[in-house]
Amino acid sequence: MAAIPMTAALAGVPAGVQANGLWIGRRQLFVRFAAEAETATMYTPEALASELKRLLKRSTYHSVSISGRDPLGGAAFLQAAFEKFRPSIPVMLDVDGQRPEAVERVAGFVALVQVTLEDTPTEPMIEQAVATLTAAASAHVTHALVLAPEESTTDGQILRVISQAHAAVPEVSIVLHPPVDSLTRNRRWLTFMEEATALHGDLRVLGRLPRPTAAY
């Protein structure tokens, strides 16, 4: 029986500006795994490699961002694609951290593993995110934690995540994106930073770039 071709449902390979995290503001090509509500195109590894090669010849980008819905669920697909074409620019992986066991498979072609936690993460989500950062550190890949809390997330909840990440991977870069309205109307985050940097030195507070100017 012939092998079934490996495919992945992608929301295209659009150009955009990175909206959050360590490389915020950088112009990137986005390899976006499609969510259920998004229009998807089925790619083979060969098709993705060919598309990346074509697009990188046409314009200048800082990096390639692998993001969207559960990118590490397609770790085998990504590995096959980047074995066929290795971009000369860095590749970042932006995930929610829920598949730490898959990091090793993609570590060979990724320059940055960025774990993004939205709203108020549960304890199991935090544990998995920290495990993903630990796996990236063990593979000697630059790693970052991005926190995007909601208005109701308390300082204590955010500090707990920072403390757990620091204990596991002391060298991790942490970027905090407070709600935009909260950044502009009060001094909460100035006070918060004093306490947070006592726990972890490599911490910065930034506003996310808005859509449609930027992409995730």
C-alpha positions in Angstrom: 0.0 0.0 0.0 1.3 3.4 -0.9 2.2 5.8 1.9 -0.3 8.6 2.5 1.3 12.0 1.8 1.9 14.1 4.9 -0.1 17.3 4.9 -0.9 20.2 7.1 -3.8 22.7 7.1 -2.2 26.2 6.9 -3.8 29.6 6.8 -1.4 30.5 4.0 2.1 31.9 4.4 1.4 35.7 4.8 3.8 38.5 5.4 3.3 40.6 8.5 4.8 42.3 11.5 5.3 40.3 14.7 2.8 41.6 17.2 4.1 40.2 20.5 7.0 38.8 22.3 10.8 38.8 21.9 10.8 39.8 18.2 7.9 42.3 18.4 7.9 44.7 15.5 10.0 42.5 13.2 8.8 41.8 9.6 8.2 38.1 9.2 6.8 35.4 7.1 4.1 33.6 9.1 3.6 29.9 8.7 0.2 29.8 10.4 -1.5 26.5 11.2 -5.2 27.1 10.6 -7.8 27.3 13.4 -11.1 25.7 12.9 -12.8 29.0 11.8 -10.0 29.9 9.4 -9.9 29.2 5.7 -7.2 26.6 5.2 -5.1 25.3 2.4 -3.5 21.8 2.6 0.2 21.9 2.2 2.7 19.1 1.8 6.2 19.6 3.2 7.4 20.0 -0.4 4.8 22.7 -1.1 5.7 24.7 2.0 9.4 24.5 1.3 8.8 25.7 -2.2 6.6 28.5 -1.1 9.1 29.7 1.5 11.9 29.6 -1.0 9.8 31.6 -3.5 8.7 34.3 -1.0 12.1 34.8 0.5 13.5 35.5 -3.0 10.9 38.3 -3.5 11.3 40.4 -0.4 13.3 40.9 2.8 12.3 39.5 6.2 13.8 39.4 9.6 12.6 35.8 10.3 10.0 33.1 9.8 7.3 32.7 12.4 5.6 29.3 12.9 2.4 29.9 14.8 -1.3 29.4 14.8 -3.3 26.5 16.1 -1.1 23.8 17.7 2.0 24.1 15.5 3.9 21.3 17.4 1.0 19.0 16.5 2.6 19.2 13.0 6.2 18.7 14.2 6.8 15.8 11.8 5.4 18.0 8.9 7.6 20.9 9.9 10.7 18.7 10.2 10.1 17.3 6.7 9.6 20.8 5.2 12.7 22.4 6.7 14.8 19.4 5.7 13.9 20.2 2.1 14.6 24.0 2.5 16.4 25.7 5.3 15.9 29.5 5.3 19.0 31.7 5.7 17.0 33.8 8.2 16.0 32.7 11.7 12.9 30.6 12.4 10.8 31.2 15.5 8.3 28.8 17.0 5.4 30.6 18.8 3.3 28.0 20.8 1.1 27.7 23.9 3.6 25.3 25.4 1.3 22.2 25.6 3.6 19.8 23.6 7.0 19.9 25.3 7.8 16.4 24.1 7.8 17.7 20.5 10.4 20.4 21.0 13.3 18.2 20.4 12.0 17.2 17.0 12.1 20.8 15.7 15.0 22.2 17.7 17.5 21.6 14.8 16.0 24.4 12.6 14.4 26.8 15.2 16.3 29.8 16.5 13.7 30.8 19.1 11.0 28.9 21.0 8.5 31.4 22.3 5.7 30.2 24.7 2.7 32.5 24.8 0.2 32.2 27.6 -3.0 34.2 27.1 -5.4 35.4 29.8 -5.1 33.6 33.1 -3.5 30.2 32.5 -4.4 27.2 34.7 -1.7 25.4 36.8 -1.5 22.4 34.3 -1.0 24.9 31.4 1.8 26.7 33.3 3.5 23.4 34.1 3.4 22.3 30.4 4.6 25.8 29.3 7.6 25.6 31.7 8.3 22.1 30.5 8.4 23.4 26.9 10.9 26.2 27.9 13.0 23.6 29.7 13.0 21.4 26.6 14.1 24.4 24.5 16.9 25.2 27.0 18.1 21.6 27.0 18.3 21.7 23.2 20.3 24.9 23.4 17.6 27.0 21.6 16.9 30.6 22.7 13.6 30.6 24.6 11.1 33.2 25.8 7.9 33.3 27.8 5.2 35.8 26.7 2.4 36.6 29.2 -0.7 38.3 27.9 -3.0 38.5 31.0 -6.6 39.7 31.0 -7.8 42.6 33.1 -8.9 40.3 35.9 -5.6 38.5 36.2 -4.1 39.4 39.5 -0.5 40.4 40.1 -0.1 37.4 42.3 -1.1 35.1 39.5 1.3 36.7 37.1 4.1 36.6 39.7 3.5 32.9 40.2 4.1 32.1 36.5 7.3 34.2 36.5 8.6 32.5 39.6 7.9 29.0 38.2 9.6 29.9 35.0 12.6 31.4 36.7 13.0 28.4 38.9 13.1 26.0 35.9 15.0 28.1 33.4 16.7 31.1 35.0 18.0 32.4 31.7 14.5 32.7 30.1 13.5 36.1 28.6 10.0 37.1 29.8 7.8 39.6 28.0 4.6 40.9 29.6 1.8 42.4 27.4 -0.8 44.0 29.8 -4.2 44.8 28.4 -3.8 48.0 26.3 -6.3 50.0 28.3 -4.6 49.1 31.5 -1.3 50.3 30.2 -2.7 53.7 29.3 -4.8 54.5 32.3 -2.9 53.6 35.5 0.5 53.0 37.1 -0.2 49.4 38.1 2.6 48.0 35.9 5.3 50.3 37.2 4.6 49.0 40.7 4.3 45.5 39.4 7.7 45.7 37.7 9.5 46.6 40.9 8.3 43.4 42.5 8.6 41.2 39.4 12.2 42.1 38.6 13.2 41.1 42.1 12.1 37.6 41.0 13.5 37.6 37.5 15.8 40.2 35.9 15.1 39.6 32.2 11.6 41.0 32.2 10.1 43.7 30.0 6.6 45.2 29.7 5.4 46.1 26.2 2.2 46.9 24.5 1.1 44.5 21.7 1.0 45.9 18.2 -2.6 46.1 16.9 -4.1 44.2 14.0 -4.2 44.5 11.0 -0.8 46.2 11.1 0.7 43.3 12.9 0.1 39.5 13.0 0.4 36.7 15.6 
